[in-house]
Amino acid sequence: MLQVAAVTPVVFIICFFGGILLTAMIGGFSTALFAVEHFHRLNAYGLPANLMAMPVVSFVVMPMGMLAMLLTPLGLDVIPWKIAGFGLDIVIAIAQMVSTWAAISISADCRVGIFLWR
């Protein structure tokens, strides 16, 4: 018989934040070529900003948005939308905090269009 080991809370938390880190890195690296192509620079703070904002979006904004959509036909959607709005206020506060950090931008004067399909 196959036995599945119980996952401890520490392992769960490490896997959760590791998944967030991996998702943010994949998203950042996959869009980096397009950012260089269009803006001729790379922003160094995209990854830390995403790492701070993603848990709020994952645990507050999206679940409350889904709950609000399900409760809309019943007219009970006000409170979930307010909670989702509070989560978005936190995300905006994170974005404003990151925007106050010292400006580090990697200039990319070369054209990377050869890597992008037109």
N, C-alpha and C positions, 0 to 999 in steps of 0.2 A: 504494500500500500504506500502511496506517495504521501509524504508528510511535508507540510509547508511550515517553515519557521516563522514565528511571530516577529513582526517588525517593531523594533523599539521606537519610542518617540524621537529619540536622538537621530536614529537612522532616517526616520521619516522626514524630519526637519532638514537634515543634510541633503537628502534626495530632492526635497521640494526646492530649496534655494539653489541647489546645483542645476535643477531643471530650469529655473528662472535665469540663472547665469548663462546656461547653454543657449536658451532661446534668445536672450538679448544679444549674445555674441553672433549667433547665426543671422539674426535679423540685421544687426549692424554691419557685419561683413558683407552680406548679400546686397545691401543697398549702398555700400561704400563706393563701388564703381560708378553708380548713377550720380552720387553726390559729387564725385570728382569731375565727372563729365559735365554736369550742369553748372556747378558753382565754383569749380577749380580750387576746392579746399576740402579738407576733412576736419570735422569737429572732434575734439578729444574727449568731450564730456557726454556724448550720447550714451555710452554704456553705463556710466554711473547713474545718470538720470533715469534710464530705463530700469535699472536694478532697484532704484528707490520707488519708482511709480508703479511697477508691475504688480507687486503684492496688493496695493490699494485697489487697482483696477480689477484684479482677479478676485479679491475677497469682498469688496464693497460695491463698486460701480456695476459690474456685470451681473452679479446675482440680484441686486436690487432692480436693475433695469429689466431683467427677465421676470421677476416677481411683479413689477409694475405692469408689464405687458399682459401678464396673465390675469391681473386684477382689474384691468381697464374696463372690460365689459360689465363688471359689477360696480364700477364707480369707486373702487377702493384703492386707487393707484396713487393717491397724493403722498402718503407717508413713504412708500418705497422710492418715489421720485425725489423727495426731499433728502432721503439718505444717500441716494445716488449723486445728487447735487453736492452734498457735503463731501463725498468721496472725490468728486471732480474738483472741488475747492482745494482739497489736499494735494491733488495732482498738479494744479496750477501753482500752489505754494512751492512744491518741489521744483517745478520749472523756473519759477522766479528765483529761488535760492541758487539753483545751478547757474542761472544767467548772471549772477553777481560774482561768480568765481573768476579768477584771472583768465583773460582771453588767451586760450591756446588754440591756435588753428594751424593746421599743417597745409601750407601752400602747395598746390599741385599745378604747376604751369604746363605740364605735358598733357597732351591729348590722349585719352584712353579710349577713344571711339573705336579703335580696332578691336577692342574686347567686347563691344556691345553691338548686337545685331540691329541694324537700322531697317 
